[in-house]
Amino acid sequence: MEDPEKDLVGEAWDLEGNRVVILTYLWRVKVLGAHPALSPYLAEVLRAIYSPDHVRPDPGFKERRHHYLRGAGPSRWLFVVLSYEQEPARLISAFPRRKDPDSWRK
């Protein structure tokens, strides 16, 4: 049986040089289960990790960050949530988003 912690669909390094992994299980079940339209956009999700247009801290979790990539994926923004609560860091969610990042709204 494969170790779900080592079965990856991708990995990238964030702006600070932290390794961020995308576990196959989380990608298939959580991300694609909720947002199947993201299926052809794995490369864009990786780009949102290493070259985002906007980054902000998660308002509810100290060790998480939100990365936004404009014009990627099936909507105006591609929004990914990264968790630094473990080593290596990991993507825990991704979804298309029409609205600008919250910190850009007044």
OpenMM code with the backbone's topology and positions (N, CA, C; nanometers):
from openmm import Vec3, app, unit

residues = "MET GLU ASP PRO GLU LYS ASP LEU VAL GLY GLU ALA TRP ASP LEU GLU GLY ASN ARG VAL VAL ILE LEU THR TYR LEU TRP ARG VAL LYS VAL LEU GLY ALA HIS PRO ALA LEU SER PRO TYR LEU ALA GLU VAL LEU ARG ALA ILE TYR SER PRO ASP HIS VAL ARG PRO ASP PRO GLY PHE LYS GLU ARG ARG HIS HIS TYR LEU ARG GLY ALA GLY PRO SER ARG TRP LEU PHE VAL VAL LEU SER TYR GLU GLN GLU PRO ALA ARG LEU ILE SER ALA PHE PRO ARG ARG LYS ASP PRO ASP SER TRP ARG LYS".split()
positions = [
    Vec3(0.0830, -0.1183, 0.0000),
    Vec3(0.0000, 0.0000, 0.0000),
    Vec3(0.0876, 0.1248, 0.0000),
    Vec3(0.0508, 0.2220, -0.0830),
    Vec3(0.1278, 0.3451, -0.0942),
    Vec3(0.1083, 0.4335, 0.0287),
    Vec3(0.2123, 0.5027, 0.0678),
    Vec3(0.2050, 0.5979, 0.1778),
    Vec3(0.1426, 0.7260, 0.1247),
    Vec3(0.0228, 0.7650, 0.1736),
    Vec3(-0.0421, 0.8852, 0.1206),
    Vec3(0.0385, 1.0119, 0.1455),
    Vec3(0.1289, 1.0076, 0.2421),
    Vec3(0.2123, 1.1246, 0.2698),
    Vec3(0.3237, 1.1414, 0.1670),
    Vec3(0.3531, 1.0374, 0.0888),
    Vec3(0.4618, 1.0453, -0.0086),
    Vec3(0.4135, 1.0394, -0.1521),
    Vec3(0.2867, 1.0106, -0.1729),
    Vec3(0.2293, 1.0019, -0.3068),
    Vec3(0.1902, 1.1430, -0.3500),
    Vec3(0.2694, 1.2017, -0.4394),
    Vec3(0.2521, 1.3417, -0.4776),
    Vec3(0.2100, 1.3567, -0.6236),
    Vec3(0.1285, 1.4593, -0.6503),
    Vec3(0.1011, 1.4965, -0.7896),
    Vec3(0.1913, 1.6108, -0.8319),
    Vec3(0.2527, 1.6773, -0.7353),
    Vec3(0.3430, 1.7866, -0.7692),
    Vec3(0.4072, 1.8473, -0.6465),
    Vec3(0.5078, 1.9295, -0.6731),
    Vec3(0.5751, 2.0050, -0.5677),
    Vec3(0.6340, 2.1310, -0.6288),
    Vec3(0.6497, 2.2314, -0.5451),
    Vec3(0.7078, 2.3589, -0.5884),
    Vec3(0.7727, 2.4229, -0.4661),
    Vec3(0.8489, 2.5269, -0.4899),
    Vec3(0.9098, 2.6026, -0.3811),
    Vec3(0.8466, 2.7406, -0.3802),
    Vec3(0.8012, 2.7839, -0.2627),
    Vec3(0.7347, 2.9137, -0.2514),
    Vec3(0.8365, 3.0275, -0.2592),
    Vec3(0.7900, 3.1499, -0.2429),
    Vec3(0.8758, 3.2676, -0.2564),
    Vec3(0.9891, 3.2725, -0.1539),
    Vec3(0.9715, 3.2066, -0.0392),
    Vec3(1.0768, 3.2027, 0.0633),
    Vec3(1.1656, 3.0796, 0.0513),
    Vec3(1.1418, 2.9966, -0.0487),
    Vec3(1.2227, 2.8775, -0.0685),
    Vec3(1.1758, 2.7550, 0.0072),
    Vec3(1.0556, 2.7601, 0.0633),
    Vec3(0.9990, 2.6442, 0.1321),
    Vec3(0.9441, 2.5444, 0.0302),
    Vec3(0.9715, 2.4182, 0.0513),
    Vec3(0.9150, 2.3142, -0.0348),
    Vec3(0.7674, 2.2972, 0.0007),
    Vec3(0.6835, 2.2975, -0.1015),
    Vec3(0.5394, 2.2789, -0.0844),
    Vec3(0.4981, 2.1614, -0.1717),
    Vec3(0.4319, 2.0627, -0.1130),
    Vec3(0.3903, 1.9449, -0.1870),
    Vec3(0.2386, 1.9441, -0.2059),
    Vec3(0.1981, 1.8738, -0.3120),
    Vec3(0.0559, 1.8505, -0.3354),
    Vec3(0.0357, 1.6995, -0.3293),
    Vec3(-0.0266, 1.6553, -0.2213),
    Vec3(-0.0529, 1.5135, -0.2032),
    Vec3(-0.1607, 1.4673, -0.3000),
    Vec3(-0.1403, 1.3527, -0.3605),
    Vec3(-0.2359, 1.2990, -0.4564),
    Vec3(-0.3751, 1.2875, -0.3953),
    Vec3(-0.3819, 1.2359, -0.2753),
    Vec3(-0.5116, 1.2193, -0.2102),
    Vec3(-0.5844, 1.3530, -0.1955),
    Vec3(-0.5161, 1.4551, -0.1444),
    Vec3(-0.5800, 1.5865, -0.1274),
    Vec3(-0.6205, 1.6469, -0.2613),
    Vec3(-0.5353, 1.6305, -0.3628),
    Vec3(-0.5667, 1.6840, -0.4948),
    Vec3(-0.6934, 1.6180, -0.5510),
    Vec3(-0.6973, 1.4869, -0.5465),
    Vec3(-0.8102, 1.4147, -0.6064),
    Vec3(-0.9391, 1.4280, -0.5267),
    Vec3(-0.9293, 1.4110, -0.3954),
    Vec3(-1.0502, 1.4069, -0.3127),
    Vec3(-1.0981, 1.5467, -0.2747),
    Vec3(-1.0103, 1.6264, -0.2192),
    Vec3(-1.0539, 1.7573, -0.1692),
    Vec3(-1.0651, 1.8608, -0.2801),
    Vec3(-0.9589, 1.8785, -0.3572),
    Vec3(-0.9599, 1.9839, -0.4587),
    Vec3(-1.0517, 1.9460, -0.5748),
    Vec3(-1.0227, 1.8370, -0.6428),
    Vec3(-1.1024, 1.8000, -0.7600),
    Vec3(-1.2410, 1.7510, -0.7216),
    Vec3(-1.2555, 1.6942, -0.6036),
    Vec3(-1.3879, 1.6537, -0.5574),
    Vec3(-1.4825, 1.7722, -0.5447),
    Vec3(-1.4302, 1.8842, -0.4985),
    Vec3(-1.5115, 2.0051, -0.4824),
    Vec3(-1.5106, 2.0927, -0.6073),
    Vec3(-1.4017, 2.0893, -0.6844),
    Vec3(-1.3856, 2.1785, -0.8001),
    Vec3(-1.3283, 2.1016, -0.9187),
    Vec3(-1.4076, 2.0139, -0.9796),
    Vec3(-1.3557, 1.9323, -1.0901),
    Vec3(-1.3060, 2.0149, -1.2089),
    Vec3(-1.3500, 2.1382, -1.2205),
    Vec3(-1.3036, 2.2241, -1.3306),
    Vec3(-1.1542, 2.2535, -1.3210),
    Vec3(-1.0927, 2.2296, -1.2055),
    Vec3(-0.9488, 2.2533, -1.1895),
    Vec3(-0.8633, 2.1385, -1.2427),
    Vec3(-0.9252, 2.0310, -1.2845),
    Vec3(-0.8520, 1.9132, -1.3291),
    Vec3(-0.7388, 1.9432, -1.4285),
    Vec3(-0.7599, 2.0257, -1.5310),
    Vec3(-0.6493, 2.0513, -1.6251),
    Vec3(-0.5537, 2.1625, -1.5808),
    Vec3(-0.5650, 2.2105, -1.4576),
    Vec3(-0.4890, 2.3283, -1.4156),
    Vec3(-0.3840, 2.3018, -1.3086),
    Vec3(-0.3303, 2.1818, -1.3020),
    Vec3(-0.2270, 2.1529, -1.2026),
    Vec3(-0.1051, 2.2429, -1.2206),
    Vec3(-0.0614, 2.2664, -1.3427),
    Vec3(0.0552, 2.3533, -1.3667),
    Vec3(0.0297, 2.4946, -1.3143),
    Vec3(-0.0922, 2.5434, -1.3296),
    Vec3(-0.1257, 2.6765, -1.2803),
    Vec3(-0.1300, 2.6792, -1.1275),
    Vec3(-0.1766, 2.5708, -1.0668),
    Vec3(-0.1761, 2.5624, -0.9202),
    Vec3(-0.0316, 2.5670, -0.8696),
    Vec3(0.0574, 2.4955, -0.9352),
    Vec3(0.1990, 2.5009, -0.8972),
    Vec3(0.2545, 2.6422, -0.9147),
    Vec3(0.2166, 2.7089, -1.0222),
    Vec3(0.2625, 2.8464, -1.0446),
    Vec3(0.2096, 2.9409, -0.9369),
    Vec3(0.0892, 2.9164, -0.8885),
    Vec3(0.0344, 2.9979, -0.7795),
    Vec3(0.1174, 2.9822, -0.6523),
    Vec3(0.1845, 2.8689, -0.6387),
    Vec3(0.2715, 2.8474, -0.5235),
    Vec3(0.4029, 2.9228, -0.5410),
    Vec3(0.4687, 2.9077, -0.6559),
    Vec3(0.6029, 2.9652, -0.6708),
    Vec3(0.6053, 3.1059, -0.7292),
    Vec3(0.4972, 3.1501, -0.7926),
    Vec3(0.4968, 3.2833, -0.8527),
    Vec3(0.3585, 3.3487, -0.8437),
    Vec3(0.3066, 3.3648, -0.7210),
    Vec3(0.1726, 3.4212, -0.7055),
    Vec3(0.1701, 3.5712, -0.7357),
    Vec3(0.0519, 3.6198, -0.7701),
    Vec3(0.0327, 3.7638, -0.7880),
    Vec3(0.0038, 3.8339, -0.6559),
    Vec3(-0.0444, 3.7599, -0.5600),
    Vec3(-0.0783, 3.8181, -0.4297),
    Vec3(-0.0686, 3.7086, -0.3238),
    Vec3(-0.0158, 3.7437, -0.2062),
    Vec3(-0.0057, 3.6513, -0.0928),
    Vec3(-0.0562, 3.7239, 0.0301),
    Vec3(-0.1329, 3.6527, 0.1107),
    Vec3(-0.1770, 3.7103, 0.2381),
    Vec3(-0.1850, 3.6006, 0.3428),
    Vec3(-0.1689, 3.6363, 0.4703),
    Vec3(-0.1825, 3.5353, 0.5746),
    Vec3(-0.3271, 3.4872, 0.5839),
    Vec3(-0.3461, 3.3648, 0.6258),
    Vec3(-0.4800, 3.3132, 0.6506),
    Vec3(-0.5327, 3.3798, 0.7777),
    Vec3(-0.6516, 3.4395, 0.7732),
    Vec3(-0.7013, 3.5094, 0.8925),
    Vec3(-0.7365, 3.4172, 1.0092),
    Vec3(-0.7549, 3.2884, 0.9830),
    Vec3(-0.7954, 3.1981, 1.0895),
    Vec3(-0.6883, 3.1043, 1.1403),
    Vec3(-0.5801, 3.0893, 1.0636),
    Vec3(-0.4745, 2.9939, 1.0998),
    Vec3(-0.3384, 3.0600, 1.0820),
    Vec3(-0.2642, 3.0697, 1.1898),
    Vec3(-0.1349, 3.1377, 1.1897),
    Vec3(-0.0350, 3.0769, 1.0914),
    Vec3(-0.0365, 2.9467, 1.0754),
    Vec3(0.0619, 2.8773, 0.9927),
    Vec3(0.0123, 2.8471, 0.8513),
    Vec3(-0.0819, 2.9262, 0.8022),
    Vec3(-0.1321, 2.9071, 0.6662),
    Vec3(-0.1262, 3.0379, 0.5899),
    Vec3(-0.1172, 3.0243, 0.4564),
    Vec3(-0.1153, 3.1429, 0.3698),
    Vec3(-0.2058, 3.1212, 0.2503),
    Vec3(-0.2556, 3.2305, 0.1997),
    Vec3(-0.3365, 3.2305, 0.0783),
    Vec3(-0.2521, 3.2854, -0.0358),
    Vec3(-0.2474, 3.2132, -0.1447),
    Vec3(-0.1786, 3.2574, -0.2659),
    Vec3(-0.2825, 3.2747, -0.3756),
    Vec3(-0.2708, 3.3832, -0.4500),
    Vec3(-0.3624, 3.4142, -0.5590),
    Vec3(-0.2837, 3.4274, -0.6891),
    Vec3(-0.3376, 3.3716, -0.7945),
    Vec3(-0.2785, 3.3854, -0.9276),
    Vec3(-0.3874, 3.4369, -1.0212),
    Vec3(-0.3619, 3.5501, -1.0809),
    Vec3(-0.4600, 3.6166, -1.1670),
    Vec3(-0.4628, 3.5538, -1.3062),
    Vec3(-0.5846, 3.5387, -1.3600),
    Vec3(-0.6012, 3.4932, -1.4978),
    Vec3(-0.5591, 3.3501, -1.5226),
    Vec3(-0.5613, 3.2683, -1.4205),
    Vec3(-0.5218, 3.1277, -1.4353),
    Vec3(-0.6375, 3.0400, -1.3902),
    Vec3(-0.6612, 2.9358, -1.4623),
    Vec3(-0.7709, 2.8476, -1.4253),
    Vec3(-0.9016, 2.8926, -1.4876),
    Vec3(-1.0102, 2.8358, -1.4403),
    Vec3(-1.1395, 2.8607, -1.5028),
    Vec3(-1.2097, 2.9888, -1.4579),
    Vec3(-1.1444, 3.0738, -1.3813),
    Vec3(-1.2066, 3.1964, -1.3342),
    Vec3(-1.1041, 3.3094, -1.3343),
    Vec3(-1.1432, 3.4231, -1.2781),
    Vec3(-1.0553, 3.5406, -1.2757),
    Vec3(-0.9275, 3.5165, -1.1942),
    Vec3(-0.9405, 3.4472, -1.0831),
    Vec3(-0.8286, 3.4176, -0.9943),
    Vec3(-0.8226, 3.2681, -0.9672),
    Vec3(-0.7021, 3.2201, -0.9417),
    Vec3(-0.6824, 3.0870, -0.8864),
    Vec3(-0.6358, 3.1102, -0.7430),
    Vec3(-0.7065, 3.0525, -0.6477),
    Vec3(-0.6829, 3.0753, -0.5059),
    Vec3(-0.6366, 2.9442, -0.4443),
    Vec3(-0.5190, 2.9438, -0.3808),
    Vec3(-0.4697, 2.8236, -0.3148),
    Vec3(-0.4388, 2.8542, -0.1684),
    Vec3(-0.4600, 2.7554, -0.0848),
    Vec3(-0.4308, 2.7668, 0.0579),
    Vec3(-0.3165, 2.6715, 0.0883),
    Vec3(-0.2120, 2.7276, 0.1482),
    Vec3(-0.0930, 2.6487, 0.1838),
    Vec3(-0.0817, 2.6380, 0.3349),
    Vec3(-0.0479, 2.5184, 0.3813),
    Vec3(-0.0297, 2.4944, 0.5242),
    Vec3(0.1187, 2.4737, 0.5531),
    Vec3(0.1692, 2.5509, 0.6491),
    Vec3(0.3072, 2.5382, 0.6950),
    Vec3(0.3099, 2.4732, 0.8338),
    Vec3(0.2029, 2.4009, 0.8659),
    Vec3(0.1895, 2.3367, 0.9957),
    Vec3(0.2682, 2.2065, 1.0037),
    Vec3(0.3292, 2.1640, 0.8939),
    Vec3(0.4081, 2.0423, 0.8883),
    Vec3(0.5220, 2.0647, 0.7897),
    Vec3(0.6134, 1.9706, 0.7857),
    Vec3(0.7291, 1.9779, 0.6961),
    Vec3(0.7263, 1.8575, 0.6042),
    Vec3(0.7272, 1.8706, 0.4744),
    Vec3(0.7220, 1.9977, 0.4032),
    Vec3(0.5819, 2.0592, 0.4089),
    Vec3(0.5762, 2.1852, 0.3732),
    Vec3(0.4469, 2.2529, 0.3654),
    Vec3(0.3632, 2.1838, 0.2583),
    Vec3(0.2313, 2.2028, 0.2650),
    Vec3(0.1468, 2.1388, 0.1644),
    Vec3(0.0292, 2.2256, 0.1244),
    Vec3(-0.0138, 2.2021, 0.0033),
    Vec3(-0.1370, 2.2634, -0.0442),
    Vec3(-0.2518, 2.1900, 0.0239),
    Vec3(-0.3466, 2.2663, 0.0807),
    Vec3(-0.4608, 2.2009, 0.1435),
    Vec3(-0.5919, 2.2342, 0.0731),
    Vec3(-0.5900, 2.3338, -0.0163),
    Vec3(-0.7106, 2.3642, -0.0925),
    Vec3(-0.6739, 2.4497, -0.2120),
    Vec3(-0.7580, 2.4416, -0.3139),
    Vec3(-0.7429, 2.5265, -0.4324),
    Vec3(-0.8799, 2.5402, -0.4964),
    Vec3(-0.9098, 2.6590, -0.5432),
    Vec3(-1.0363, 2.6767, -0.6125),
    Vec3(-1.0357, 2.8036, -0.6957),
    Vec3(-1.1225, 2.8083, -0.7969),
    Vec3(-1.1356, 2.9291, -0.8766),
    Vec3(-1.2089, 3.0358, -0.7958),
    Vec3(-1.1764, 3.1614, -0.8248),
    Vec3(-1.2391, 3.2704, -0.7502),
    Vec3(-1.2583, 3.3899, -0.8423),
    Vec3(-1.3750, 3.4472, -0.8422),
    Vec3(-1.4035, 3.5652, -0.9243),
    Vec3(-1.3616, 3.6952, -0.8566),
    Vec3(-1.3816, 3.7017, -0.7248),
    Vec3(-1.3579, 3.8259, -0.6518),
    Vec3(-1.2078, 3.8495, -0.6286),
    Vec3(-1.1715, 3.9777, -0.6206),
    Vec3(-1.0346, 4.0132, -0.5849),
    Vec3(-1.0049, 3.9654, -0.4428),
    Vec3(-0.8765, 3.9485, -0.4088),
    Vec3(-0.8418, 3.9105, -0.2725),
    Vec3(-0.9057, 4.0054, -0.1716),
    Vec3(-0.9482, 3.9513, -0.0576),
    Vec3(-1.0168, 4.0308, 0.0444),
    Vec3(-0.9380, 4.1544, 0.0846),
    Vec3(-0.8090, 4.1440, 0.0973),
    Vec3(-0.7286, 4.2570, 0.1426),
    Vec3(-0.7224, 4.3686, 0.0379),
    Vec3(-0.7713, 4.3439, -0.0845),
    Vec3(-0.7731, 4.4486, -0.1867),
    Vec3(-0.9037, 4.5272, -0.1857),
    Vec3(-1.0044, 4.4748, -0.1151),
    Vec3(-1.1346, 4.5420, -0.1100),
    Vec3(-1.1397, 4.6363, 0.0080),
    Vec3(-1.2116, 4.7454, -0.0080),
    Vec3(-1.2244, 4.8418, 0.1012),
    Vec3(-1.3519, 4.8202, 0.1771),
] * unit.nanometer
topology = app.Topology()
chain = topology.addChain("A")
for resn in residues:
    res = topology.addResidue(resn, chain)
    for name in ("N", "CA", "C"):
        topology.addAtom(name, app.Element.getBySymbol(name[0]), res)
